[in-house]
Amino acid sequence: MSDDNVWSDEWEPSKDWSGGGGRSKRLPRGDVLGASVYELDPGNFVTYHFHHGAEEMLIVLRGRPTLRTQNGERDLAEGDVVYFPVGPAGAHAVRNESDAPIRFVVVSDRPSPEVVEYPELGQITAQARTGSQMGERLWLIYDVPAKDA
């Protein structure tokens, strides 16, 4: 896709990587730095997760998303910028509890390999841009066994 404008309504016809019904498009990226635009309709969300390799920064373009971190929830406003460090301290989710679409950019470095944890889904993903015995690129989903009570 060649559309690199954050305001256009051209979306990639791809899998929903938000986990909760979002649209996205990749912006121009290099070997180290990348960014994507996301739009969530009312009721849609980005699944709670954290990265072991990538730092991320979220920039609100439109609307009032609800951000969840380890410190609780808060509403963001247009223009707000939030940084997420690597590891559990950077865990976050975004929801649209408003009655209009929200739009935001997520910028990150692009480490390869990368491991991402989804605590509420009980999943961990391992991914790399290099080839592997699994196929053209490494992409694995590991279901974490439930802990005994």
N, C-alpha and C positions, 0 to 999 in steps of 0.2 A: 504494500500500500504506500502510495507516495504522498498522501494527505498529511501534512504535519502542522495543521492549524488547530489549536486547542478549542476554538469556538465552532468548528464545522460539525455537522451532524452525520458525517461519514464514519461508519463503524466497521471494524474488522469482522467478517463473518467467521468467527472462531469460537472455540470453547469458552464458556463463562468461567474465568479464573477467579472471580470474586467469591464464588460459592453460593451467592445469594441473588443471582439474577441481573448482574451488572453488565454494561456494555463497556468495551475498552478499545483503545488503539494505541499502538506503539508510536512514539515520537522518534525523530532521528537519534541514533545511538552510536556510541563508539565501542571500543574494546573494554573500557572500564566504566563509563558513565552511561546510564540509560534512563528513560522516563516514559510513562504511559499516562494517558488521560482516561479517567473512568467516569461513567455517569450511572447513577442509581435512581431508579424510579421510586415513588413512595412504597415503603415496605421492603425494599431490597437492601442487601447488606454485603459487606466483605467479612468473611469468616475470621474469627479471632486466631491470630498466629504470631509467630516470631521467627526471625532468621538467625542462623548461626554464623553467617558470613557477610550478609548485606546490611549496610546501614540504609535507612530510608528516610525520606522527607516528604510530607504531604502538604500540598498547597491548595486551599479551597478557592475555587473559581466562582462557583454559583451555589446558592442555597445555604442551608444550615444543617450540616451533617452532625450526627451524634457520634462522638469518639469514645471508645472504651479502651482503657489501659489498665495496668495493674493498680493504678491510683483511683479507679472509679470511672464514672462517665461524666462527660460535659459536652455541651453544644458548642460547635465551632461556627464562626461567622465568615463571610466572604473576605478573602485576603489573609485569613489565619494560616500560619505555617507551623507545623509540628514535626519534630525530629524523633526518630525511633532508633536507638542504638541496637547493636547485636545482642542476642541472648534474651532470656526471659524478661529483663528490664525493658525491652523494646516491644513487648507483646501489645497488639492492638487489633481493634475491629472498628468498622465504620458502618453505621446504619442510617437509613433515611426514614425518619419518623415524621417528616413534613408532608404536605400535600402537593409538592411540586418536585421535579427532578433536581438532584444535586450533581455537581460536577467538580472533580478535583484532579490534580496531577500528583503522581507519585514518582519521585526521582530517587535513584539508588545507584550505588556502585554495583558492578555485576560480577561478583566473584564466581569462579568456576573451579572446583565443584562448590555446591551450595546445599545446605540442609535446612529445611523449614519444618517447624513443629506446629501442629494444630491440636492444642490440648483438649478442647471440647469434642473434637472428632476422634481423638485417640489415634491420630495418624502422624507420621513423619515422612517427608519426601526427601529423596536424595536426587540431585540433578547436576548435570554438567553439559557444557557445550561440545565436549569431545566425544568421539565414538567410544563404544563399549561393546561387550559381548551381548548386551541387551538390544542393540540396534544402532542406528546412526548416532544417537546421543543417549547419554544416561538419563533415565527418568524412572525412578522407583517409588512406590508408595508402600510404606510399612505400617501395618495395623498393630498398634501397641496392645499387648495382652492386658486384659483387665486385671487390676490389682486385687488380690484376695482381701476380703473384708475382715 
